[in-house]
Amino acid sequence: MMNNTYLFKEAKAWVKRKSGPDEVVRIIPAMKNEGKVLSYELFVAYDQPDYLGRILFDAQGYWIYDGNVFSVTEQEQLAKFISTYVEDI
């Protein structure tokens, strides 16, 4: 099992886009987690709150992106942000 922190409240992440302008993504933890799977809903952070998909993590720290907006590199950026998130105090 990976020793990850994970995100437990809403946060915003900067995503360096492969094509097009970079973007700030609003990440919202799902209120309902199924079993040991953590689910995060992804939205455009500003302007229209367009839905960008979701990312799910299993107990071992593996993730899968459910959507069609982000490239693999962009998905990796989001997964790393979520799994290493540490809140500033």
LUMVEXVO-35206 format. One record per residue (C-alpha): residue in one letter; residue number from 1; y, x, z. Coordinates in Angstrom, 3 decimals, decimal comma, m for minus. Each point is the difference from the previous one (the first is absolute). Layout:
// LUMVEXVO-35206
+-----+-----+----------+----------+----------+
| res |   n |        Y |        X |        Z |
+-----+-----+----------+----------+----------+
|   A | NUM |        Y |        X |        Z |
...
+-----+-----+----------+----------+----------+
END
This chain:
// LUMVEXVO-35206
+-----+-----+----------+----------+----------+
| res |   n |        Y |        X |        Z |
+-----+-----+----------+----------+----------+
|   M |   1 |    0,000 |    0,000 |    0,000 |
|   M |   2 |    3,447 |    1,305 |   m0,883 |
|   N |   3 |    2,556 |    0,444 |    2,767 |
|   N |   4 |    2,860 |   m2,037 |   m1,472 |
|   T |   5 |    2,927 |   m1,691 |    1,684 |
|   Y |   6 |    0,595 |   m2,907 |   m2,401 |
|   L |   7 |    2,971 |   m2,278 |   m0,204 |
|   F |   8 |    0,084 |   m2,971 |    2,380 |
|   K |   9 |    3,408 |   m1,502 |   m0,788 |
|   E |  10 |    2,151 |   m0,445 |   m3,087 |
|   A |  11 |    1,387 |    3,175 |   m1,564 |
|   K |  12 |    1,593 |    1,205 |   m3,220 |
|   A |  13 |   m1,352 |    2,868 |   m2,090 |
|   W |  14 |    1,585 |    1,936 |   m2,851 |
|   V |  15 |   m2,293 |    0,176 |   m3,029 |
|   K |  16 |    0,616 |    2,584 |   m2,694 |
|   R |  17 |   m0,901 |   m1,883 |   m3,166 |
|   K |  18 |   m1,814 |    1,670 |   m2,878 |
|   S |  19 |    1,912 |   m2,033 |   m2,542 |
|   G |  20 |    3,232 |   m1,795 |    0,741 |
|   P |  21 |    2,355 |    0,284 |    2,947 |
|   D |  22 |   m1,276 |    0,882 |    3,460 |
|   E |  23 |   m0,337 |   m2,951 |    2,349 |
|   V |  24 |    0,081 |   m0,995 |    3,657 |
|   V |  25 |   m3,026 |   m2,102 |    0,932 |
|   R |  26 |   m0,159 |   m2,352 |    2,983 |
|   I |  27 |   m3,399 |    0,252 |    1,697 |
|   I |  28 |   m1,068 |   m2,877 |    2,218 |
|   P |  29 |   m3,233 |    0,152 |    2,024 |
|   A |  30 |   m2,114 |   m3,102 |   m0,599 |
|   M |  31 |   m0,078 |   m2,292 |    2,998 |
|   K |  32 |   m3,669 |   m0,696 |   m0,569 |
|   N |  33 |   m2,279 |    3,026 |   m0,238 |
|   E |  34 |   m3,545 |   m0,681 |   m1,065 |
|   G |  35 |   m2,477 |    1,969 |    2,053 |
|   K |  36 |    0,896 |    3,668 |   m0,004 |
|   V |  37 |    2,069 |   m0,170 |   m3,174 |
|   L |  38 |    3,763 |    0,456 |    0,331 |
|   S |  39 |    2,048 |   m1,736 |   m2,667 |
|   Y |  40 |    3,629 |    0,621 |   m0,964 |
|   E |  41 |    2,113 |   m2,179 |   m2,297 |
|   L |  42 |    2,438 |    1,871 |   m2,285 |
|   F |  43 |    3,369 |   m1,372 |   m1,155 |
|   V |  44 |    3,173 |    1,236 |   m1,665 |
|   A |  45 |    2,210 |    0,978 |    2,951 |
|   Y |  46 |    3,347 |   m1,128 |   m1,416 |
|   D |  47 |    1,258 |   m2,653 |   m2,416 |
|   Q |  48 |   m2,765 |   m2,410 |   m0,966 |
|   P |  49 |   m2,961 |    0,236 |    2,418 |
|   D |  50 |   m2,507 |    0,362 |   m2,852 |
|   Y |  51 |   m3,636 |    0,359 |    1,035 |
|   L |  52 |   m1,468 |    3,377 |   m0,996 |
|   G |  53 |   m3,575 |   m0,472 |    1,220 |
|   R |  54 |   m1,801 |    1,108 |    3,123 |
|   I |  55 |   m1,823 |    3,022 |    1,295 |
|   L |  56 |   m3,080 |   m0,192 |    2,206 |
|   F |  57 |   m1,521 |    2,632 |    2,302 |
|   D |  58 |   m3,550 |    0,024 |    1,375 |
|   A |  59 |   m1,192 |    1,474 |    3,324 |
|   Q |  60 |   m0,609 |    3,408 |   m1,612 |
|   G |  61 |    3,577 |    0,207 |   m1,315 |
|   Y |  62 |   m0,864 |   m0,665 |   m3,645 |
|   W |  63 |    2,435 |   m2,227 |   m1,804 |
|   I |  64 |    0,188 |   m2,173 |   m3,091 |
|   Y |  65 |    3,044 |   m1,430 |   m1,731 |
|   D |  66 |   m0,160 |   m3,635 |   m1,087 |
|   G |  67 |    2,690 |   m0,362 |   m2,639 |
|   N |  68 |    1,116 |    1,298 |   m3,372 |
|   V |  69 |    3,508 |    1,397 |    0,588 |
|   F |  70 |   m0,616 |    3,514 |    1,340 |
|   S |  71 |   m1,645 |    3,000 |   m1,645 |
|   V |  72 |   m2,682 |    1,907 |    1,927 |
|   T |  73 |    2,568 |    2,613 |    1,086 |
|   E |  74 |    2,336 |   m2,720 |    1,280 |
|   Q |  75 |   m2,882 |   m1,695 |    1,822 |
|   E |  76 |   m0,826 |    3,318 |    1,673 |
|   Q |  77 |    3,605 |    0,328 |    1,182 |
|   L |  78 |   m0,154 |   m3,428 |    1,647 |
|   A |  79 |   m3,435 |    0,578 |    1,534 |
|   K |  80 |    1,157 |    3,316 |    1,480 |
|   F |  81 |    3,161 |   m1,600 |    1,402 |
|   I |  82 |   m1,982 |   m2,798 |    1,669 |
|   S |  83 |   m2,789 |    2,204 |    1,361 |
|   T |  84 |    2,325 |    2,658 |    1,437 |
|   Y |  85 |    2,832 |   m2,251 |    1,169 |
|   V |  86 |    1,621 |    1,057 |    3,259 |
|   E |  87 |    2,865 |   m2,050 |    1,377 |
|   D |  88 |    3,105 |    1,894 |    1,100 |
|   I |  89 |    0,927 |   m0,577 |    3,621 |
+-----+-----+----------+----------+----------+
END
